[in-house]
Amino acid sequence: MHEIKTARIRQRLSTELILLLLGSAIVFSQELLPQPPPPLRYRFNVLTPMRDGVRLAANLYLPEKEGKYPVILIRTPYGKGREQQDALYFAARGYAVLVQDVRGRNDSDGEWYPWVNEGNDGYDTIEWAAKQPWSNGKVVTYGASYLGMDQWQAAGQDPPHLSAMVPIVAPADPYFGVFHPGGAFEYATMLTWNFINSRRTDLLPAIPLVKWPDVFRHLPISETAAFSGNETTYYHDWIEHNTRDAYWAKMSWSSAATKTHVPVFNVAGWFDIFHAGGLENYRNLMQHSPPDVRNAHRLLVGPWAHGGPTQKLGDVDFGRAAAVDMRAKVVLWLDRYVKGEWNRADYDPPIELFFLGANEWRPEKSWPPPGVIAQRLYLRSQGNAAGQHGSGRLTANPPISEPPDAYTFDPQNPVPTAGGATCCDPRLVPWGPVNQNPVETRSDVLVYTSEPLESDQTVAGDTEAHLFASSSARDTDWSVRLVDVAPDGTALKLTDGILRARFRDSYEDPKLLEPGKVYEFVIRLAPIAAVFKKGHRIRVDVTSSDFPRYSRNTNTGGIPELETRFQTAKQTIYHDRARSSYIVLPVLSYR
């Protein structure tokens, strides 16, 4: 075995190491490779030049045998060493794997500003990798979360040697999908992500040292990054650019899926913060790709949060089938559509969805599945729908004349986040299907529940709520949750959505409310595939906060993240003949 020279970080020594993994010379964890581990070749801190002269560092993993291989490119801000498990897996199966630190992070030169340089840098790296002696000219991009987003940014520039993509839990747009869904600031996620990634190397081990409840409640929110110990310019930029302006356009990848003409394997999780965007990306690919490429696209959506495949999440055990071997599925697909090897990937369904409630995988031919009927369920009550024991009902029949429901939204006492599609540390903000009973006892949560179902009801697709509502404030928030209620009363949130009222008509040109005036607000909930079982009830919860997942609306009319004062707001939901509030469910009529 060659002697390994010490590689000092600043000197960027890229010494090639050929490690023959025989006997006990090198000990690898059982989690890294199947036993016995195959021989591989490694090269650390390979420097890749960008168009502006900045050099980015990568680790290279090669099969033992000399030759030209398809390249799997993984570009990460989290440290290239973290991706070693994936790199070893794919290299052991006949791929060259290049894992690169993005600009300004870890061993790579340049200045770190998230999302701004990934398009150019990704393009340059793809084209560089395609020309290397260990490459056959085909480059695949791979990775989850930020590693999926930077794939789309590079793909948007149409690199000639991009051959396939595997974006995992990746949204479709930075403004809607990451920072300001429904116009509200995705507070807990972006604050903690900023904390972890504000320096050249991450501060993940320091997360438990911070008193996050105190940080989350600090005002103004624009100062909370500094209050947590890590202030950055870009955190302020995310807050100050609260409308969908040119700042977001320069880093946006929202159109990439409409002009990407290579096979894409999309992976999402129903309780992942970005899953709506993953489904949107797939839908755009299917609408715009040429037929031969369209047949190669895949979509896999499981009952997972941002951490990937798992059997248990939140308050639910989904069964052993939920914890799929995602990498095995991906490599089979790559062997077919990148290497050109005939295998069963040709016969796999284009879409595999895990249906919540039924807790089983079902193949589909399209998203949404064929046969979806938009069914309206109306929010009804006798004027006292607050809490589980109020008079709130959910029916297929619209109301004729019923008194409105009202509650007081006090931002100083917000409704706490109780699971759902959140991110990224369940110790700080719970994620997954969590029982909503504790929050449904509050007087500022309106609860509308159907009668027990006489048969199973399957839903799959997009969901939205239409609220005819007024507020005493000039701006406020509306939060809507879709809940599955079991016969024993357990209420599991399946999906939700939020709307900051000033963005009701436009995310580019917000307008404040006229206090007391009734508006129709459309709140888009994240897509869902679920079975409400016989005897279960469908429930809709309506409130005005979900904290700390989203920043609290101060109700003052100012930008909430810059405000230091609150005011309470009287919120009124109407359900009469002229103003019938309702939710639209995508019901599969033939199941």
N, C-alpha and C positions, 0 to 999 in steps of 0.2 A: 504494500500500500504506500502510495506517495506520502511523504511528510507534508502535513498541512501547515502552511505558513500563516503566521498571525496577521489577520487583516485589520489594520487600524482604520476606524470609520472614516476619518477625514482624509486619509490617503487613498481610499477606494481601491485597494489592491484586489484585482479580480483574478485570483489564482484558481486554475482549474484543478479539481480534485476528482480522481477516479477511485471510487470506493467499491470494492468488490465485497458485497455483503455475504460473506461465507462464514459458517460456524458461529463462533461467539466473538468475532473480531469487533463487530459493531452490534450493539443491542438496541433494538427498536421496540417501542411499545406495541402490544398486540393491537391497539387501537389504530396504529398508523398503517400497518401493512399486514396482509395475510401471511401466515407462516408456511414454508420458509420464505423470507423476503427475496425477491428477485434482485439480481445485480443491477445497479443503476449508476449513472454518472452525474456529477454535480459540478456546478460552477457558481461561486458566490460573488455578489456585488459586480455583476456585469453592467457596464455603463452604456446607456443608450443616449445618443445625442438628439436633442430636440432642434427644431428649426431656428430657435433663437440662441442656440449655443448652450443652454442649460442641459446638464446630464442627469439622467434618472437611473437609479440603481435597481438591479433586479437579481433574483436568484434563478438559476437555470437548472432544470431537472431533465435528464435525458435517459432513454433506455440504454442498456449496456452496449448493444451492437451499434457500430457506426452506421450511419445512414441519414436519410432525409425523412423527416416526420412532420405530420400536421402539428401545428403549434397551438397550444391552449394558453392564452394570455389572460392573466389575472392582475388587475391594477387596483391597488388598495392604499388607503390612508392609514390603516391600522397596524402596519408592520408586516413586511413580507414573510417573516417567520411564522406568523399565525396561519398562513395558508398552506403550511407544509403537508398537512394531512391530505388535502385535496391534490396537491402537486404530486405526492408520492403515489397516490391512487391512480391518477391518469398516466403518469410516466411509466408505471408498471404495466400499463395496458397499451403501450405503443404510441404515446404522444410525447412530444417535447413540451415542457411546461415552463413558461416564463412568468415569474411572480415579481411584480414591480411596485416599489414605493412611489406613490404619486408625488408630484412636485411639492417640495418644501416639507416633506414628511420623512422622518427616519433618515435613511442613508441617501436620499435624493436631494440634489441641489435645488435652488430656487426658493421663491416665496410661496407660502401656503395661504391660499384663499379658496375655500371650498367651492367646487363646481365651475369655477371660471376658466380653468386651463385644460379641463379634461377632454374637450373635443379635439383641440389641436394636438395635445400630447398623446391621446389615444390613437389618433390617425398616424402620427409619426412613428409610434412604437409598432403598430400593426405593419406598416410598410417596411420598417427596419427588420422586424422579425422574419418577414417573408423572404428576405434576401440573404439570410444567414445560411452557412453551409449545412447546418443541422435541420433546416426547414425545407419542406417540399413546396412552399409557396402558399399553403393554405393556413389561415389563421382564424382561430375560434376565440371569442371572448367569453369569459365565464366569471360568475361571482354574484354575491348577494348584497342587497341594500345599496350602500354607496357604490359598491363594486358593480352593481347592476345599472345604476344611473350613469356611471361614467362610460359603460358600454353603449348606452343609447346616445350619449353626447358624441362619442366617436363615430357611431354608425350614421348619425345625422350628416356627417361630412363625406359619406360614401367612399371609404377607403377601398381601393381596387382589390386588395388581397383579403378582405374580410370574407370568410366563407360560411360562418355560422355564429350564432349567439346563444348564450344560456343566461339570461337575466333572471335572477331569483329575488323575490320580494322587492321588485323595483317599480316605482310609480311612473305615471305618464307625463307629469308636469311638475316643476318645482313649486310654483305658487299654490296651486290647488292641492297637489299631491303630497307636499312636504311641509310647507310653512304656514299657509293660511287656508285650510279647507273651510269652505263656506264663509271665508273672510275673517274667521277667528284665528288667533295665533296659537299654533300647536306648541304650547308653552313648556310643559315638563320635558318633552322629548328634545326640543331644540336647546333648552337651557342646559340639560345634562349632557347632551352631545357636544355642545360648545365647551363645557367644562373638561370633558375627557380629551377632546381633540384640539385644544387651544395652543398646544406647544408642539415642538417637533416630534416628540414621542408622547404616547397617550398617558393619561392619568387615571386609567380605569381602577387601579388599586386604591386610589384615594377616595373613591365614591363613598364608602361607608364612613369616612371621617367627617363628612359635611352634614350639618343639621338641616337636611333638605326641607322639612316642614317650615322652618323659620325662613329659609331662602325663598321658597315658593310664595310666601305671604309678604315678602318685602316689597315696598313701594318706593318709587315707580319700578315697574318691571324692567325698564331699560337699564336699571342699575343692578339687577340681580346677578348678572354675570360677574361684575366686580365684587358684589357681596359674597358670591360663592368662592371668590379667589382667582378667577380667570376671566378678565375682561378682554374682549376682542373687538376689532373694528367691524367685522362682518356680523356679529350678533346685533350691534346697533343698526346696521344696514337692514337686516331682516325685519326689524321692528319698524324702522322709519319708512320703509317701502311697504306700507300695509295695503296699498292698491296694486293692481296688476299693471305695473308700469314698465318702462324700458329697462330697469334694473333686472327684472325677471326675464325679460325677452332675450337678453344677451347670454343667459345661461340655460335657456329653455331647450328641452329636447322633445317637446310635445308633438312636433311634426315628424320626428325621426321614423316612427313606425309606419307612417304613410308612404315613405320612400325607401324603406329598407327591403332589398330584394334578395335576402339570404335566408335560409331556414333559421327559425328561432324557437327555442324550447323555453316557454314561459312557466315559471313556478310561482305560486302565490299561496297564502294561507288565509282562511276566513277571519282569523283574529289577528292578522297582521295589519299594521297601520297603513300599509301601502297597497292593499290587495285590490282596491277599486281601480287603481292605475294599471296594475298588471293585467286585469281583465280588459281594460280599455286598450292597452297596447295590443293584446291579442286580436281584439275586434278590428282595430285599424289595420293590422297586418293582413287579416283575412279579406278585408275590403279592397286593399290596394296591391297585394302581391300578385305576380303572374301565376297562372294555374299550377305550373310544375313546382314552384316554390310553396304555394299555398298548401299543397298536399303534404308538405314536410313539416309544417308548423305544428307545435304541440302546446297543450295547456294542461298543467297539473295543479289542482287547488285542493289542499288538505285542511284539516281542522287544527291549524297551527297558528302560533303567534310568530313574532319576528325571529325567534330562536330556531325555527325549522321544525322538521318532522318530530313528533312526539306522540306518545299514547295518551298521556294525561295532561290536561291543561285546565287551569281554573278549578271549577268544582266538578269537572266531568272526566271520566275515563272513557275514551272513545273506542277502546279495544285495540288488540294487537295490530289489526290491519291499518290503523292510522299511521303507525311509525314505519313508513315505507323506506326502502333503500333508494333514495333519490339519485345518488351517484350511479348506481347500477343502471337505472333507467336512462340517465343522461348518456353514459358511455355506450350503451346499446344503440341509442339514437345517433350519436356521433359516428360510431362505426359504420352505420348505414348511410348517413347523409354527408359525411365528410370523407371517410375512407372509401365509401362506395361498396362496402361489403353487404351482401344480401343476408338479412336476418329477420327475425320476427317483428322488428320495428315497423316493417311495411304493413303489418296486420294489427298493430296496436291502434286503439281508437285515438283520434286527434285530440280529444278532451277526456280527462278523467277528473270527475268531481266527487268529493266526499260530501254526501248529503247529511247535514246535521240532523239530529233527531232520529233518523233511521240508522245513523252511524255506519254507513256502508258506502263503498265506492260504486259509482255508476258511470258507464261510458256515455259520452254525448257526441253528436256530430257538429254542433254549433253552439255559440254563446251569443245571446241566451238560447236555451234549447228550443226546438220547434214546439208549437202548441201552447205558448204562453198567452194567457189572457189577463189583461189588466183588470183586477177586481178592486172596486172601491169598498172600503169599510169605513163607516162614518163614526165620528166621535160624538157621543151623546151623553146627556146627564140631565139631572134636575137642578143643576146649578151648584152642585157640591161634589165634584169629581176628585178632590184632593185626597190622596192616600188610597190604600187598598180597600178600605171599607166605605169609600164614598159611593156615589150613585153613577160613576162613570161606566158607560157601556160602549161596546164596539159592535155595530150591526151592519148588515148589508142594506138595510132600509134607511133612507135619509130622514132626518128630523123634519117635523113640520113647524112646530113652535116650542122651543125649549129655552130656558134661561141660560145665559152664558156662565162659564166658569171663570173665577178670578182667583189670583194668588198674588202675594207680595214677594218680589225678588229682591233680596238683600245681598249685595255682593260681599258683604263682610261675613256672611254665613252661607257660603255657596254649597250646592249639592256636590258631595265628593265623588270623584271618579270611582266607579265600581266595576272594574273589568271592561271587557270589550276589546276592540282592535287598537290596543295601545302599544307603547314602546318606551323604553327598551330594557327596563329593569323592573321585574315584578315586585322587588323589595321596595321600590319607590312609588310606582303606580301599578296597581294590579292589572293583569291582563287575562284574556280568555273569557269563557262563559262563567260568569260569577252571579250568584243569587242576588237579585235586586230587592228582596224583601226589606232589608234595613233602610234603603233610601226611599222606598215606596211608602214609608210611614210618615214622611215629611209633609208639611202643609203646603210646600212650594213645589210639589210634584203631583201633577194631574195624572190619574190612572184610569184608562179605559180598557175594559176587558170583555171579550166575547163570551157567549155561552159555550159549554163543553162541546167539542166537535163530535159529530155523529159518525164521522169516518176520517181517515187520514187525509190531510191536505198538504200537497207538495207545492213549494214555491221555488222558483229559480230565475234570477234576473235582477233588474234594477227596481228599487223601491223608493218612493218619495211620499212626503206628507204635504198636504195643502192645509195651512192654518189660516182661517179668517180671524185676525187678532188685532188688538190695539194695546198700546202701552202708554203710561203716563210720562215715559222718558223720551228723549230725542233720539236715543239709540239704545239698543238692548240686544240680547241674544235669545234664540229659540233652539232648544235641544230636544230631539225626538228619538226615542229608543223603541225597537221592536223586540218583544219579549215572548218567550215560550213558557207558559204556565202549566206545570205538571199537576195531576190530580191531588198530590199532597201539598200543593201551594208553592213549591219551589219555582221561582221565576228567573229563568236564565236569559240574559240579554244576548240576542243573536246579531244585531247590527244597530247602528245609530247614525245620526247626522246632526249637523249644527249649521246655523245661519246667523251671521251678524247682520242685524236689520238694515243697516245703512247700505249693504251690498245686495239688497233684494232685487234690484233691477240691473245693476252693472258692477263689475269688479274694477272697472277702470274709472268710473265716475260715480262715487258713492253719494247718497243723499240722505240727510237726516230725516227722522220721522216728524210728523205733526202730532204732538201728544193728543191722545184720545181718538185719533182717526183710525178707522178700521182698514187694514190692508190684507191682501192675500199674499202670504209668505209660502214659498215653495222650498222645502227642506229636503235635499237629496240624501238619502241614506246609502251606505255602502252596499254593493250587491250581495246577494245571499243565495244559497241553495240549501233548503231545509225541508224536513217533513214535520208538520205539526200532527202528532199522533192522535188517534181517536181518544176522546176523553180529555185531551189537553185543551187549553184555551189560548187564544191569541190576545196579546196585550200591547197597548201603545202607551208609553209614558211621555208626558210633555213637561218640560221645565225650562229654565233659563241659564243653567250653568252645569259644568262638568269639569270640576277643578281638582287637581292642577293640570289635567290633560290640556285643557284650553285656558287661556288667560281669562280672568273675570271681566265682563263688561262693566265699566263703572257707572253706566247709565247717564253720564253727564253730557254726552255728545262729543267729548274730546276723544283723542286716540287713547284707548284704554291703557295701553302699555306705557304711556307717558304721563298718566294721571296719578295724583296722590290723594285724591278724595273720591268718595263714593256717594251715591244717592240711591235710595230704594225706588223701586218702580212697581206700580200696580199693573199686572198683566191680565188681559182678558181674552179668553178663547170663546168664539161664537159658534153656535150650532143651531141654526134655524133654517127656514126654507130658503132664504136669500143668501145666507152665509153658512153653508154646511162644510165644516172642517172634516177632512177625511185623509186616510192613507191609501195608497195604491199598492197592492200586492201583485207580484207576477206569478199567477197561479198556473200550474201545468194542468191543463184540462183533462188530459188523457191518463193521469196517474192518480 
